[in-house]
Amino acid sequence: MHDPTEGGGSGGIHEMADASNVGVKIFEEKIRVRFETSKICEFFQVDPLQLISSGALLISAKSGFASKIIESLGQQHIHASIIGEFTENLHEWIMMRKEGNIQALPRPLSDHLWLALLRK
């Protein structure tokens, strides 16, 4: 488990994959971003996946346990979803975009909160 604070979800995913010496494939459409967050990010032209994500939690588990974890969290009224998978290819750091194209999963150089503050 990892709490993706500074650097957001994208930074947290990179940290988990780095620590486990694996690659990663993420599905953007599976990542829940609140409406308010989307609107604020649009206004400041920042990526919500690279924005501080306090209160979120990334959990990695063997695929056979994922649905059980999601079900258990759901019983506690905690939203959870499978957003991707770790891969054996150490050089695979990809995100499947909502539009269907593939891009490299961004590795934040700094939290996009700082970009938003500079643009205020």
URLIN-V41865 format. One record per run of one state. SS is the DSSP state (H for helix, E for strand, C for the rest). FROM is the first residue (numbers start at 1). TO is the last residue. Records with the same first field share a line. If there is no record, write none. Layout:
# URLIN-V41865
SS: FROM-TO + FROM-TO
This chain:
# URLIN-V41865
C: 1-1 + 3-7 + 21-22 + 31-34 + 45-47 + 51-57 + 59-62 + 76-83 + 88-92 + 97-101 + 105-111 + 119-120
E: 2-2 + 23-27 + 58-58 + 84-87 + 93-96 + 102-104
H: 8-20 + 28-30 + 35-44 + 48-50 + 63-75 + 112-118
